[in-house]
Amino acid sequence: MATKIAVIYYSSTGNVHQLAQAVAEGAEKADAEVRLRRAPELAPDAAIDSNPAWREHVEATKDIEVATHDDLTWADAYAFGTPTRFGSVAAQLKQFIDGTGGLWAQGAFIDKPATAFVSAANVHGGNESTLLALYNTLHHWGSLIVSPGYTDPAVSAATGNPYGTAHASGAGEPGENILEAARYQGRRLADITGRLLTGTPTA
């Protein structure tokens, strides 16, 4: 059976959405079955309408299914994506995660591999602190964090963040180097998850 990966993200203007798509592509190339899901939007229409790019992205992605707890129980592994908000996880994704207490109490996340990706306006805009903050939750879940590390040239070619793919959105949309790093991260997650499920030793 194929490894099941849930790619769950929040994106306001589309940068994290592009990273999520690339992570999903990478996992699928490793023969994983992928659910690409977006966290529910919490912002009021007035806030969304104040930024044309935000409203445009909301409309462009309205057909992507909203993440539910069923996606978490279905999956063998997770990839979470978020923009930074003052160096931490966006409220939309955080609220989704904060609602998982019942699943956590049941041990639903124990030993499930997980990884994360992120975007801030600039390189030093909180990308690493946001990833580490998100990984705190995964520690509490008892999940197995699968960071990209420096395990492939794609990581160094994309500003070299060993914690997870990170995009500095002030320069525009993610370039091919960033998207390739995200694809690698998805592929790595799927590969390691598959090895754990089948008992295949790593190289």
C-alpha positions in Angstrom: 0.0 0.0 0.0 1.1 3.5 -0.7 2.4 5.8 2.1 -0.2 8.3 3.0 1.0 11.9 3.4 -1.2 14.8 4.6 0.2 18.2 3.4 -1.7 20.8 5.6 -0.9 24.5 5.2 -2.1 28.0 5.6 -1.3 30.7 3.0 -2.7 34.2 2.7 -1.2 35.4 -0.6 0.0 32.2 -2.1 3.7 31.7 -1.3 3.1 28.9 1.2 0.5 27.4 -1.1 3.2 27.1 -3.8 5.5 25.4 -1.3 2.8 23.0 -0.3 2.1 22.0 -3.9 5.8 21.3 -4.4 6.0 19.3 -1.2 3.0 17.3 -2.4 4.6 16.8 -5.8 7.8 15.5 -4.2 5.9 13.0 -2.0 3.8 11.8 -5.0 7.0 11.2 -7.0 8.0 8.9 -4.2 4.8 6.9 -4.8 2.9 8.4 -1.8 -0.8 9.1 -1.8 -1.2 12.7 -0.8 -4.0 14.9 0.6 -3.3 18.6 0.0 -5.4 20.5 2.5 -5.7 24.1 3.6 -6.3 25.3 7.1 -9.6 27.2 7.6 -9.4 31.0 7.1 -10.1 33.0 10.3 -9.6 36.5 9.1 -12.6 38.7 8.5 -13.5 39.7 4.9 -12.5 43.3 5.7 -9.0 42.2 6.4 -8.8 40.0 3.3 -10.3 42.7 1.1 -7.7 45.2 2.3 -5.0 43.2 0.4 -6.0 42.4 -3.2 -3.4 39.6 -3.4 -5.0 38.0 -0.3 -8.5 38.1 -1.8 -7.2 36.8 -5.1 -5.6 33.8 -3.4 -8.7 33.0 -1.4 -10.7 32.9 -4.5 -8.1 31.0 -6.5 -7.9 28.2 -3.9 -11.5 27.9 -2.7 -11.8 24.5 -4.3 -8.9 23.0 -2.3 -10.5 21.0 0.6 -10.3 22.4 4.1 -8.2 20.3 6.5 -10.1 18.1 9.0 -9.1 15.8 11.8 -10.0 12.9 9.5 -7.0 13.9 7.4 -4.7 13.5 10.4 -6.0 10.1 11.4 -5.8 9.0 7.7 -2.2 10.0 7.2 0.9 8.0 8.0 2.9 11.3 8.0 2.4 15.1 7.9 3.9 18.1 6.3 2.8 21.4 7.7 3.2 24.8 6.1 2.8 28.3 7.4 3.8 31.9 6.9 5.5 33.5 9.9 3.5 35.8 12.2 5.9 37.7 14.5 8.3 34.7 14.4 5.7 32.1 15.1 3.0 30.0 13.5 0.0 31.7 11.7 -3.2 31.7 13.8 -5.1 29.8 11.1 -2.8 26.7 11.2 -2.3 27.1 15.0 -6.0 26.9 15.7 -6.3 23.8 13.6 -3.5 22.2 15.5 -4.8 23.4 18.8 -8.0 21.5 18.2 -6.3 18.1 18.1 -6.2 17.5 21.9 -8.6 14.6 21.6 -6.5 12.9 19.0 -3.3 13.6 21.0 -4.9 12.0 24.1 -5.7 8.9 22.0 -2.0 8.7 20.9 -3.0 9.3 17.2 0.3 11.0 16.4 2.8 8.8 18.2 5.7 7.8 16.0 4.3 9.4 12.9 6.9 11.3 10.8 6.3 15.0 10.3 8.1 18.0 8.7 7.4 21.6 8.1 8.0 24.5 5.6 7.6 28.2 6.0 7.7 31.7 4.4 8.5 35.1 5.8 9.0 38.5 4.1 12.8 38.2 4.3 15.5 35.7 5.2 15.7 36.8 8.8 12.0 37.4 9.2 11.4 34.5 11.6 11.6 31.5 9.3 13.7 29.4 11.6 11.9 30.4 14.8 8.6 29.6 13.2 9.8 26.1 12.2 11.1 25.4 15.6 7.9 26.6 17.2 5.9 24.3 15.0 8.3 21.4 15.9 7.5 22.0 19.6 4.0 20.7 18.9 5.4 17.7 17.1 7.6 16.9 20.2 4.5 17.0 22.4 2.7 14.7 19.9 5.4 12.2 20.0 5.9 12.5 16.3 9.2 11.9 14.5 10.6 15.1 13.1 11.9 14.6 9.6 13.9 17.8 8.7 15.7 18.1 5.4 19.0 18.7 7.1 21.9 19.0 4.7 21.1 15.7 3.0 20.8 16.9 -0.6 22.3 19.7 -2.8 18.8 21.1 -3.2 18.8 22.3 0.4 22.0 24.4 0.0 20.7 25.8 -3.3 17.6 27.1 -1.5 19.4 29.3 1.2 20.4 26.2 3.1 17.8 25.9 5.9 18.2 22.5 7.5 15.0 22.8 9.6 12.7 23.0 6.6 12.2 24.8 3.3 11.9 28.5 3.8 11.1 31.2 1.3 11.8 35.0 1.7 8.7 36.3 0.0 9.9 39.9 -0.1 11.8 38.9 -3.3 8.6 37.7 -4.9 7.2 34.2 -5.5 9.3 31.1 -4.7 11.9 30.4 -7.4 12.7 27.0 -8.9 15.5 26.5 -6.4 13.1 26.9 -3.4 10.4 24.8 -5.1 12.9 22.0 -5.8 14.0 22.0 -2.1 10.3 21.7 -1.2 9.9 18.8 -3.6 12.9 17.1 -2.1 11.5 17.6 1.4 8.3 15.9 0.4 10.1 13.1 -1.3 12.3 12.6 1.8 9.3 12.5 4.1 7.6 9.9 2.0 10.7 7.8 1.6 11.5 7.8 5.3 7.9 7.1 6.2 7.8 4.2 3.8 10.9 2.7 5.3 9.5 3.0 8.8 6.2 1.3 7.7 8.0 -1.6 5.9 10.9 -2.0 8.3 13.4 -1.2 5.5 16.7 0.1 6.9 17.9 3.5 5.8 21.0 3.7 3.6 
